Amino acid sequence: MGAAYFYHLTHNPLEVVLPQLLGRALANDWRVAVRGRDAARMGWLDERLWLGPEEGFLPHGLAGGPHDAAQPVLLTTGAAANNPACLMSVDGAEVGPDEVQALERVCVLFDGHDAQALDQARGQWRLLTGAGCKAQYWSEETGRWKKKAEA
């Protein structure tokens, strides 16, 4: 049974934090699905990952290609076709308790400067912890990640 890690982004934007978390997940030999709600936004994240530093290249693909199942990191707006061990939810993409329990880790990344994103993350926390999922809440308000809560 996995756990949900909530990342409250207040110091760095998603396009900075996501590659860091993806690198850590890949270092654990996990396949990762990054789930968003908007195909255009996922395309934008795909571009940002391709433009990252060469020495920190993150192998990935955008869902809908012929090799989705083989992607170490798959950006998607739906179900993951790459059999991930880790799911990263961005921009309020929903995650269910069954996914948390089936995967090694679920990461919920949310913008701390967006009231709607905060409300969605709080709702996800209540849903997942209410269903018995383990969860941790991490904040970077000081510029360094600090665990603020655990359930």
C-alpha positions in Angstrom: 0.0 0.0 0.0 1.4 3.4 -1.0 1.1 6.9 0.3 0.0 10.3 -1.0 2.5 13.1 -0.7 1.0 16.6 -1.0 3.5 19.3 -2.2 2.4 22.9 -1.5 4.2 25.0 -4.1 4.8 28.5 -2.7 8.5 29.2 -3.5 9.1 27.5 -6.9 6.7 26.9 -9.8 5.6 23.5 -11.1 8.0 23.5 -13.9 10.9 23.7 -11.4 9.6 21.3 -8.8 8.3 18.6 -11.2 11.6 17.7 -12.7 13.2 17.4 -9.3 10.5 15.0 -8.1 10.6 13.1 -11.4 14.4 12.7 -11.0 13.9 11.2 -7.5 11.2 8.8 -8.7 13.3 7.6 -11.7 16.3 7.1 -9.3 14.0 4.6 -7.4 13.5 2.8 -10.7 9.8 3.8 -10.8 7.8 4.5 -13.9 5.9 7.7 -13.4 2.6 9.0 -14.8 2.1 12.8 -14.6 -1.7 13.4 -14.8 -3.1 16.8 -15.6 -6.5 18.1 -16.6 -5.7 19.9 -19.8 -4.0 18.5 -22.9 -2.5 21.9 -23.8 -1.0 22.3 -20.3 0.5 18.8 -20.6 2.0 19.7 -23.9 3.5 22.8 -22.3 5.0 20.6 -19.5 6.4 18.3 -22.2 8.2 21.2 -23.8 9.6 22.4 -20.5 11.0 18.9 -19.8 12.6 18.7 -23.3 14.2 22.1 -22.7 15.8 21.1 -19.4 19.5 20.8 -18.9 21.1 18.0 -20.9 22.9 16.4 -17.9 19.5 16.2 -16.1 17.5 14.9 -19.1 14.3 13.1 -18.0 13.2 10.5 -20.5 9.4 11.0 -21.1 6.6 11.1 -23.6 3.2 12.7 -24.1 0.3 10.3 -24.0 -1.1 9.3 -27.4 2.1 8.1 -29.0 2.9 4.6 -30.2 5.3 3.9 -27.3 3.2 5.0 -24.3 3.6 1.7 -22.5 7.4 2.0 -22.7 7.7 5.5 -21.3 9.6 6.0 -18.0 7.5 9.2 -17.6 4.2 9.6 -19.3 2.4 12.9 -19.4 -1.4 12.3 -19.6 -4.8 13.6 -18.9 -6.3 10.1 -18.3 -5.3 6.6 -17.2 -1.6 5.8 -17.4 -0.6 3.4 -20.1 3.0 2.9 -18.8 2.2 0.8 -15.7 3.5 3.4 -13.2 4.7 2.9 -9.7 4.2 6.6 -9.0 1.5 9.0 -10.1 2.0 12.7 -10.0 -1.2 14.8 -10.1 -0.9 18.4 -11.3 -3.4 21.2 -11.8 -6.1 19.5 -9.7 -6.2 16.2 -11.5 -8.2 13.8 -9.5 -6.6 10.8 -7.7 -8.7 8.1 -6.1 -7.9 6.1 -2.9 -7.7 2.9 -5.0 -4.8 4.5 -6.9 -2.9 5.4 -3.7 -3.3 1.9 -2.4 -2.2 0.3 -5.7 0.9 2.4 -6.3 4.2 3.0 -4.5 3.5 6.7 -4.3 1.1 9.4 -5.4 2.2 13.0 -5.4 -0.3 15.8 -5.5 1.4 19.1 -6.5 -0.6 22.3 -6.1 0.0 26.0 -6.4 -0.1 27.7 -3.0 -0.9 31.0 -4.6 -4.2 29.8 -6.2 -7.2 29.6 -3.8 -9.0 27.1 -6.0 -5.9 24.8 -6.1 -5.7 25.0 -2.3 -9.3 24.0 -1.9 -8.9 21.1 -4.4 -5.8 19.9 -2.5 -7.7 20.1 0.8 -10.5 18.1 -0.6 -8.2 15.5 -2.0 -6.5 15.2 1.4 -9.8 14.7 3.1 -10.9 12.1 0.5 -7.7 10.1 0.6 -7.1 10.2 4.4 -10.8 9.6 5.0 -10.5 6.4 3.0 -7.6 5.2 5.1 -4.7 6.2 2.8 -1.4 7.3 4.4 -0.6 10.9 3.5 2.1 13.5 4.1 1.9 17.3 3.6 5.1 19.1 2.5 5.5 22.8 2.2 8.4 24.9 0.7 7.3 28.2 2.2 10.9 28.8 3.5 12.5 27.8 0.3 13.3 24.3 1.7 10.9 21.4 1.8 9.5 20.6 5.2 7.0 18.0 6.3 4.1 19.8 8.0 1.6 17.0 8.6 1.1 13.3 8.3 -1.9 11.1 8.5 
